């Protein structure tokens, strides 16, 4: 499911599992996603204000772009060359193991949508 539809939510996965296998508990879905994430098979992302999403693109340094209007998430490859945003200038004593970069904007579909008035 996640391989065919990157950036799936838990609800997306649960629906696909129920459609394929029938009755499976919600807890089993959460447990399975956690185990797959813990073992590096899936990556869990959660842009600010969004539910958790899962993807199979792991082990590389890529980022995400999120549509402010519809919430669509897409992968963005890391910029080539020096990327100072990924290395803290001062770690303040922390052992840093991850840096997160999320780009925000409007996706092509929302840009092309006619403006609505309320």
N, CA, C and O atoms as a DFTB+ gen file, in Angstrom:
472 C
 N C O
     1  1       0.831      -1.198       0.000
     2  2       0.000       0.000       0.000
     3  2       0.868       1.251       0.000
     4  3       0.693       2.134      -0.840
     5  1       1.803       1.326       0.941
     6  2       2.625       2.530       1.073
     7  2       3.537       2.694      -0.138
     8  3       3.808       3.818      -0.561
     9  1       4.011       1.584      -0.700
    10  2       4.889       1.670      -1.867
    11  2       4.159       2.266      -3.070
    12  3       4.746       3.025      -3.841
    13  1       2.878       1.922      -3.230
    14  2       2.109       2.437      -4.367
    15  2       1.580       3.845      -4.128
    16  3       1.336       4.588      -5.078
    17  1       1.405       4.208      -2.876
    18  2       0.847       5.514      -2.517
    19  2       1.710       6.156      -1.431
    20  3       1.374       6.089      -0.249
    21  1       2.819       6.776      -1.830
    22  2       3.685       7.383      -0.815
    23  2       2.945       8.445      -0.007
    24  3       2.014       9.088      -0.492
    25  1       3.373       8.605       1.202
    26  2       2.821       9.595       2.123
    27  2       1.408       9.229       2.572
    28  3       0.556      10.102       2.737
    29  1       1.167       7.930       2.768
    30  2      -0.126       7.426       3.249
    31  2      -0.324       7.761       4.716
    32  3       0.628       7.786       5.496
    33  1      -1.552       8.012       5.073
    34  2      -1.902       8.173       6.483
    35  2      -2.240       6.804       7.064
    36  3      -2.405       5.833       6.325
    37  1      -2.342       6.733       8.371
    38  2      -2.760       5.493       9.025
    39  2      -4.140       5.079       8.523
    40  3      -4.385       3.892       8.305
    41  1      -5.037       6.036       8.340
    42  2      -6.373       5.726       7.821
    43  2      -6.306       5.126       6.419
    44  3      -7.053       4.199       6.105
    45  1      -5.414       5.649       5.574
    46  2      -5.243       5.090       4.229
    47  2      -4.817       3.629       4.304
    48  3      -5.360       2.774       3.604
    49  1      -3.837       3.357       5.163
    50  2      -3.335       1.992       5.318
    51  2      -4.432       1.093       5.876
    52  3      -4.629      -0.020       5.389
    53  1      -5.147       1.568       6.895
    54  2      -6.212       0.769       7.513
    55  2      -7.294       0.418       6.495
    56  3      -7.769      -0.718       6.468
    57  1      -7.685       1.367       5.667
    58  2      -8.702       1.111       4.644
    59  2      -8.227       0.048       3.662
    60  3      -8.980      -0.864       3.321
    61  1      -6.982       0.163       3.206
    62  2      -6.442      -0.813       2.257
    63  2      -6.346      -2.202       2.883
    64  3      -6.660      -3.200       2.234
    65  1      -5.916      -2.269       4.135
    66  2      -5.806      -3.559       4.823
    67  2      -7.187      -4.179       5.008
    68  3      -7.368      -5.372       4.766
    69  1      -8.154      -3.381       5.432
    70  2      -9.524      -3.890       5.607
    71  2     -10.108      -4.375       4.280
    72  3     -10.785      -5.402       4.236
    73  1      -9.846      -3.640       3.204
    74  2     -10.344      -4.046       1.885
    75  2      -9.724      -5.368       1.439
    76  3     -10.383      -6.186       0.797
    77  1      -8.460      -5.569       1.781
    78  2      -7.738      -6.768       1.348
    79  2      -7.962      -7.961       2.271
    80  3      -8.146      -9.084       1.801
    81  1      -7.948      -7.722       3.589
    82  2      -7.972      -8.824       4.553
    83  2      -9.246      -8.930       5.375
    84  3      -9.488      -9.954       6.014
    85  1     -10.047      -7.904       5.364
    86  2     -11.243      -7.910       6.210
    87  2     -10.947      -7.298       7.562
    88  3     -10.251      -6.287       7.657
    89  1     -11.470      -7.908       8.600
    90  2     -11.374      -7.348       9.953
    91  2      -9.952      -7.439      10.503
    92  3      -9.431      -8.530      10.737
    93  1      -9.345      -6.293      10.702
    94  2      -8.040      -6.170      11.349
    95  2      -8.166      -5.002      12.312
    96  3      -8.687      -3.946      11.950
    97  1      -7.695      -5.187      13.529
    98  2      -7.863      -4.130      14.528
    99  2      -7.028      -2.907      14.185
   100  3      -5.976      -3.011      13.554
   101  1      -7.506      -1.768      14.604
   102  2      -6.782      -0.511      14.408
   103  2      -5.435      -0.589      15.133
   104  3      -4.428      -0.089      14.631
   105  1      -5.418      -1.215      16.314
   106  2      -4.175      -1.342      17.074
   107  2      -3.144      -2.166      16.306
   108  3      -1.954      -1.856      16.349
   109  1      -3.583      -3.204      15.610
   110  2      -2.659      -4.014      14.807
   111  2      -2.033      -3.176      13.695
   112  3      -0.858      -3.343      13.370
   113  1      -2.821      -2.276      13.115
   114  2      -2.303      -1.378      12.074
   115  2      -1.238      -0.461      12.666
   116  3      -0.150      -0.328      12.107
   117  1      -1.549       0.174      13.799
   118  2      -0.581       1.057      14.457
   119  2       0.687       0.301      14.830
   120  3       1.794       0.788      14.600
   121  1       0.525      -0.894      15.408
   122  2       1.686      -1.692      15.818
   123  2       2.549      -2.061      14.617
   124  3       3.776      -1.977      14.681
   125  1       1.916      -2.466      13.534
   126  2       2.658      -2.848      12.327
   127  2       3.419      -1.664      11.743
   128  3       4.582      -1.801      11.362
   129  1       2.774      -0.509      11.669
   130  2       3.450       0.688      11.154
   131  2       4.630       1.072      12.042
   132  3       5.683       1.465      11.541
   133  1       4.456       0.960      13.357
   134  2       5.549       1.281      14.282
   135  2       6.723       0.324      14.092
   136  3       7.874       0.759      14.038
   137  1       6.442      -0.969      13.991
   138  2       7.509      -1.960      13.810
   139  2       8.238      -1.730      12.486
   140  3       9.468      -1.761      12.445
   141  1       7.501      -1.503      11.418
   142  2       8.121      -1.245      10.118
   143  2       8.961       0.028      10.146
   144  3      10.009       0.098       9.503
   145  1       8.506       1.024      10.883
   146  2       9.270       2.266      11.028
   147  2      10.514       2.029      11.876
   148  3      11.604       2.477      11.519
   149  1      10.357       1.327      12.999
   150  2      11.494       1.032      13.881
   151  2      12.590       0.253      13.159
   152  3      13.770       0.424      13.467
   153  1      12.221      -0.592      12.209
   154  2      13.190      -1.411      11.482
   155  2      13.687      -0.741      10.196
   156  3      14.426      -1.352       9.424
   157  1      13.286       0.504       9.967
   158  2      13.786       1.253       8.821
   159  2      13.175       0.869       7.488
   160  3      13.701       1.234       6.437
   161  1      12.066       0.136       7.518
   162  2      11.394      -0.247       6.281
   163  2      10.485       0.880       5.807
   164  3      10.340       1.108       4.605
   165  1       9.881       1.577       6.747
   166  2       9.071       2.758       6.468
   167  2       9.679       3.956       7.173
   168  3      10.410       3.812       8.153
   169  1       9.373       5.122       6.671
   170  2       9.737       6.378       7.331
   171  2       8.441       7.087       7.689
   172  3       7.527       7.193       6.871
   173  1       8.378       7.571       8.922
   174  2       7.205       8.307       9.395
   175  2       7.520       9.790       9.317
   176  3       8.546      10.238       9.828
   177  1       6.648      10.546       8.684
   178  2       6.799      11.999       8.645
   179  2       5.518      12.612       9.191
   180  3       4.447      12.008       9.120
   181  1       5.639      13.801       9.729
   182  2       4.447      14.487      10.229
   183  2       4.660      15.990      10.131
   184  3       5.072      16.636      11.095
   185  1       4.373      16.544       8.942
   186  2       4.487      17.999       8.804
   187  2       3.580      18.701       9.815
   188  3       2.535      18.171      10.192
   189  1       3.974      19.864      10.240
   190  2       3.206      20.623      11.236
   191  2       1.742      20.718      10.831
   192  3       1.421      21.054       9.691
   193  1       0.860      20.419      11.778
   194  2      -0.570      20.524      11.535
   195  2      -1.152      19.370      10.735
   196  3      -2.321      19.415      10.354
   197  1      -0.364      18.346      10.476
   198  2      -0.810      17.217       9.662
   199  2      -0.774      15.935      10.482
   200  3      -0.063      15.844      11.482
   201  1      -1.544      14.953      10.051
   202  2      -1.458      13.629      10.662
   203  2      -0.174      12.958      10.188
   204  3       0.424      13.374       9.196
   205  1       0.243      11.924      10.899
   206  2       1.436      11.175      10.500
   207  2       1.208      10.523       9.147
   208  3       0.103      10.088       8.824
   209  1       2.265      10.467       8.374
   210  2       2.231       9.825       7.063
   211  2       3.431       8.890       6.971
   212  3       4.425       9.069       7.675
   213  1       3.330       7.902       6.107
   214  2       4.373       6.887       5.983
   215  2       4.815       6.768       4.541
   216  3       4.014       6.892       3.615
   217  1       6.124       6.520       4.361
   218  2       6.675       6.357       3.025
   219  2       7.748       5.280       3.048
   220  3       8.317       4.977       4.097
   221  1       8.019       4.707       1.882
   222  2       9.048       3.678       1.772
   223  2      10.395       4.253       1.351
   224  3      11.388       3.527       1.330
   225  1      10.450       5.505       1.026
   226  2      11.714       6.115       0.621
   227  2      12.501       6.430       1.888
   228  3      12.315       7.475       2.511
   229  1      13.375       5.513       2.251
   230  2      14.178       5.639       3.465
   231  2      15.654       5.586       3.091
   232  3      16.008       5.160       1.991
   233  1      16.502       6.014       3.998
   234  2      17.934       5.873       3.790
   235  2      18.560       6.912       2.892
   236  3      19.741       6.802       2.564
   237  1      17.817       7.910       2.487
   238  2      18.417       8.998       1.724
   239  2      18.029      10.312       2.392
   240  3      17.181      10.347       3.285
   241  1      18.650      11.360       1.954
   242  2      18.389      12.664       2.550
   243  2      17.486      13.449       1.611
   244  3      17.957      14.237       0.791
   245  1      16.184      13.225       1.739
   246  2      15.242      14.000       0.937
   247  2      14.300      14.750       1.871
   248  3      14.190      14.440       3.057
   249  1      13.635      15.731       1.309
   250  2      12.735      16.581       2.079
   251  2      11.334      16.456       1.495
   252  3      11.082      15.633       0.616
   253  1      10.429      17.288       2.001
   254  2       9.040      17.245       1.538
   255  2       8.533      18.651       1.268
   256  3       8.955      19.618       1.901
   257  1       7.623      18.740       0.319
   258  2       6.916      19.981       0.038
   259  2       5.443      19.685       0.300
   260  3       4.914      18.665      -0.141
   261  1       4.788      20.596       1.028
   262  2       3.408      20.387       1.466
   263  2       2.547      21.537       0.961
   264  3       2.915      22.705       1.086
   265  1       1.403      21.195       0.392
   266  2       0.462      22.215      -0.074
   267  2      -0.312      22.774       1.117
   268  3      -0.918      22.024       1.881
   269  1      -0.286      24.081       1.265
   270  2      -1.013      24.738       2.356
   271  2      -2.529      24.645       2.194
   272  3      -3.271      24.796       3.165
   273  1      -2.984      24.400       0.979
   274  2      -4.416      24.371       0.730
   275  2      -5.012      22.972       0.896
   276  3      -5.940      22.788       1.684
   277  1      -4.492      21.991       0.166
   278  2      -5.101      20.649       0.177
   279  2      -4.328      19.627       0.990
   280  3      -4.837      18.538       1.254
   281  1      -3.097      19.960       1.395
   282  2      -2.317      19.037       2.215
   283  2      -1.514      18.008       1.447
   284  3      -0.891      17.141       2.059
   285  1      -1.512      18.080       0.117
   286  2      -0.717      17.148      -0.683
   287  2       0.742      17.230      -0.264
   288  3       1.269      18.317      -0.026
   289  1       1.394      16.067      -0.176
   290  2       2.810      15.991       0.195
   291  2       3.567      15.353      -0.957
   292  3       3.114      14.360      -1.525
   293  1       4.723      15.919      -1.307
   294  2       5.572      15.361      -2.360
   295  2       7.019      15.373      -1.892
   296  3       7.404      16.182      -1.048
   297  1       7.818      14.463      -2.450
   298  2       9.240      14.408      -2.134
   299  2       9.997      15.483      -2.902
   300  3       9.644      15.828      -4.030
   301  1      11.042      16.003      -2.273
   302  2      11.954      16.949      -2.900
   303  2      13.358      16.474      -2.566
   304  3      13.708      16.343      -1.393
   305  1      14.168      16.215      -3.592
   306  2      15.532      15.776      -3.339
   307  2      16.328      16.872      -2.657
   308  3      16.058      18.061      -2.828
   309  1      17.309      16.447      -1.885
   310  2      18.177      17.386      -1.178
   311  2      18.961      18.203      -2.204
   312  3      19.368      17.686      -3.245
   313  1      19.163      19.464      -1.902
   314  2      19.928      20.341      -2.785
   315  2      21.374      19.857      -2.866
   316  3      21.950      19.425      -1.867
   317  1      21.943      19.934      -4.045
   318  2      23.328      19.528      -4.246
   319  2      24.233      20.635      -3.739
   320  3      23.923      21.817      -3.884
   321  1      25.335      20.254      -3.154
   322  2      26.290      21.230      -2.653
   323  2      26.168      21.397      -1.156
   324  3      25.596      20.551      -0.469
   325  1      26.700      22.477      -0.664
   326  2      26.679      22.728       0.773
   327  2      25.247      23.003       1.226
   328  3      24.555      23.842       0.650
   329  1      24.817      22.294       2.252
   330  2      23.463      22.464       2.790
   331  2      23.558      22.781       4.272
   332  3      23.406      21.894       5.112
   333  1      23.808      24.032       4.591
   334  2      24.025      24.399       5.986
   335  2      22.830      24.146       6.893
   336  3      22.996      24.055       8.109
   337  1      21.633      24.031       6.334
   338  2      20.458      23.803       7.168
   339  2      20.476      22.423       7.809
   340  3      19.727      22.181       8.755
   341  1      21.306      21.517       7.322
   342  2      21.335      20.163       7.856
   343  2      22.396      19.958       8.924
   344  3      22.455      18.896       9.544
   345  1      23.225      20.953       9.144
   346  2      24.242      20.877      10.190
   347  2      24.100      22.124      11.052
   348  3      24.227      23.248      10.565
   349  1      23.835      21.913      12.335
   350  2      23.654      23.047      13.250
   351  2      24.979      23.776      13.450
   352  3      26.025      23.144      13.601
   353  1      24.931      25.100      13.450
   354  2      26.146      25.872      13.689
   355  2      26.607      25.726      15.132
   356  3      27.798      25.851      15.418
   357  1      25.676      25.462      16.043
   358  2      25.981      25.221      17.452
   359  2      24.972      24.203      17.964
   360  3      23.774      24.481      17.996
   361  1      25.443      23.028      18.363
   362  2      24.514      21.975      18.790
   363  2      24.017      22.153      20.219
   364  3      23.185      21.375      20.685
   365  1      24.524      23.181      20.927
   366  2      24.081      23.491      22.294
   367  2      24.154      22.282      23.221
   368  3      23.368      22.166      24.161
   369  1      25.094      21.387      22.955
   370  2      25.272      20.213      23.787
   371  2      24.391      19.035      23.417
   372  3      24.504      17.961      24.009
   373  1      23.509      19.229      22.436
   374  2      22.634      18.138      21.998
   375  2      23.415      17.157      21.133
   376  3      24.353      17.550      20.439
   377  1      23.041      15.905      21.172
   378  2      23.516      14.938      20.191
   379  2      22.453      14.893      19.097
   380  3      21.461      14.173      19.213
   381  1      22.664      15.661      18.044
   382  2      21.672      15.803      16.977
   383  2      21.741      14.585      16.064
   384  3      22.814      14.211      15.591
   385  1      20.582      13.970      15.821
   386  2      20.545      12.800      14.947
   387  2      19.652      13.001      13.728
   388  3      19.516      12.106      12.894
   389  1      19.046      14.177      13.632
   390  2      18.159      14.415      12.495
   391  2      17.925      15.909      12.321
   392  3      17.849      16.658      13.295
   393  1      17.814      16.324      11.075
   394  2      17.392      17.686      10.747
   395  2      16.199      17.551       9.814
   396  3      16.179      16.677       8.948
   397  1      15.222      18.401       9.988
   398  2      14.006      18.301       9.180
   399  2      13.795      19.594       8.413
   400  3      13.781      20.682       8.988
   401  1      13.631      19.455       7.112
   402  2      13.337      20.593       6.253
   403  2      12.026      20.286       5.543
   404  3      11.904      19.258       4.877
   405  1      11.055      21.166       5.683
   406  2       9.769      21.015       4.997
   407  2       9.493      22.315       4.259
   408  3       9.535      23.398       4.844
   409  1       9.213      22.197       2.979
   410  2       8.851      23.354       2.172
   411  2       7.328      23.443       2.118
   412  3       6.646      22.421       2.036
   413  1       6.803      24.644       2.162
   414  2       5.350      24.874       2.142
   415  2       4.993      25.779       0.981
   416  3       5.765      26.672       0.630
   417  1       3.848      25.564       0.388
   418  2       3.378      26.401      -0.712
   419  2       2.060      25.872      -1.237
   420  3       1.317      25.213      -0.510
   421  1       1.765      26.157      -2.497
   422  2       0.548      25.669      -3.142
   423  2       0.931      24.714      -4.263
   424  3       1.821      25.008      -5.061
   425  1       0.257      23.570      -4.320
   426  2       0.520      22.583      -5.363
   427  2      -0.052      23.083      -6.691
   428  3      -0.866      24.007      -6.704
   429  1       0.369      22.480      -7.809
   430  2      -0.139      22.917      -9.117
   431  2      -1.662      22.862      -9.222
   432  3      -2.272      23.754      -9.811
   433  1      -2.280      21.826      -8.657
   434  2      -3.745      21.704      -8.735
   435  2      -4.425      22.868      -8.022
   436  3      -5.387      23.436      -8.539
   437  1      -3.931      23.226      -6.837
   438  2      -4.541      24.339      -6.096
   439  2      -4.233      25.681      -6.745
   440  3      -5.053      26.599      -6.693
   441  1      -3.059      25.803      -7.354
   442  2      -2.738      27.039      -8.076
   443  2      -3.669      27.247      -9.260
   444  3      -4.035      28.378      -9.581
   445  1      -4.052      26.142      -9.913
   446  2      -4.919      26.224     -11.091
   447  2      -6.396      26.310     -10.749
   448  3      -7.216      26.617     -11.615
   449  1      -6.747      26.043      -9.493
   450  2      -8.160      26.049      -9.091
   451  2      -8.698      27.472      -9.115
   452  3      -8.004      28.406      -8.715
   453  1      -9.934      27.642      -9.583
   454  2     -10.520      28.986      -9.566
   455  2     -10.708      29.461      -8.130
   456  3     -11.038      28.677      -7.240
   457  1     -10.497      30.726      -7.925
   458  2     -10.665      31.306      -6.587
   459  2     -12.136      31.256      -6.199
   460  3     -13.018      31.494      -7.025
   461  1     -12.387      30.945      -4.940
   462  2     -13.766      30.921      -4.444
   463  2     -13.972      32.095      -3.511
   464  3     -13.056      32.515      -2.803
   465  1     -15.157      32.607      -3.519
   466  2     -15.489      33.707      -2.618
   467  2     -16.506      33.212      -1.610
   468  3     -17.339      32.357      -1.914
   469  1     -16.430      33.755      -0.415
   470  2     -17.373      33.349       0.637
   471  2     -18.260      34.486       1.024
   472  3     -19.117      34.332       1.895
